[in-house]
Amino acid sequence: MDKTGGKRTLTYLEQLKQKTLNQENYGGVIKEEDAKIEVRDCPECGAGRAFNAGLTTCAYCGFKFMDVRLSDGVHIKKENNS
């Protein structure tokens, strides 16, 4: 209350602060978890690469991570698909 006995209205800045305190996150509650990345090093040259199951050769030295013969399929062709 102010000096005259009436209710004091909030300033614009006070209204904004009140809105920020009352608002909710758009995505709901935030779940905290440790950051992680799956990385595999090339055994031949030691170059790091992000783990990707479709990657068959090292981009730096050409080491073959998997020696698989591919056949034509619906989404996979005989050449390297990585």
C-alpha positions in Angstrom: 0.0 0.0 0.0 1.1 3.5 -0.7 0.9 6.6 1.6 -2.7 7.4 0.6 -3.9 4.0 1.8 -4.7 2.5 -1.6 -3.1 -0.4 -3.4 0.1 0.4 -5.1 0.3 -0.6 -8.8 3.3 -2.4 -10.0 5.7 -0.7 -12.4 6.2 -2.1 -15.9 9.6 -3.6 -14.8 8.0 -5.2 -11.7 5.3 -6.7 -13.8 7.9 -8.2 -16.2 9.8 -9.7 -13.2 6.6 -11.2 -11.8 5.8 -12.8 -15.2 9.3 -14.3 -15.5 9.0 -15.8 -12.0 5.6 -17.4 -12.9 6.3 -18.7 -16.4 6.9 -22.4 -17.2 9.3 -23.9 -19.6 7.8 -24.7 -23.1 9.2 -28.3 -23.1 8.1 -29.1 -19.6 10.5 -30.0 -16.8 14.2 -30.0 -17.9 15.9 -33.3 -17.2 19.6 -32.9 -16.4 22.0 -35.5 -17.7 25.8 -35.7 -18.3 27.0 -34.7 -21.8 28.3 -37.6 -23.8 29.6 -38.4 -27.3 30.4 -41.8 -28.7 33.9 -41.6 -30.2 36.1 -44.3 -31.8 39.7 -43.9 -32.6 41.2 -45.4 -35.8 43.6 -48.3 -34.7 45.9 -47.5 -37.7 46.5 -43.7 -37.4 44.8 -42.8 -34.2 42.4 -40.2 -35.8 39.2 -39.7 -33.8 35.8 -40.0 -35.4 32.3 -39.8 -34.2 30.9 -43.3 -33.8 28.6 -44.0 -36.7 27.6 -47.6 -37.5 27.5 -46.9 -41.3 31.1 -45.6 -41.5 33.3 -48.3 -42.9 36.7 -46.6 -43.6 38.9 -44.0 -41.9 38.8 -40.6 -43.8 42.4 -39.9 -43.0 44.4 -43.1 -43.7 41.8 -45.3 -45.4 41.8 -48.1 -42.8 38.8 -50.4 -43.2 36.8 -50.7 -40.0 34.7 -53.4 -41.5 35.3 -55.5 -44.5 31.7 -56.2 -45.7 30.5 -57.1 -49.1 27.4 -55.1 -49.9 24.7 -56.2 -52.2 22.0 -54.1 -53.9 19.0 -53.7 -51.7 16.2 -51.2 -51.4 18.2 -48.4 -49.8 21.8 -49.9 -50.0 23.9 -50.1 -53.1 27.0 -52.2 -53.7 29.4 -49.2 -53.3 30.4 -47.7 -50.0 27.3 -46.0 -48.5 29.0 -44.1 -45.7 
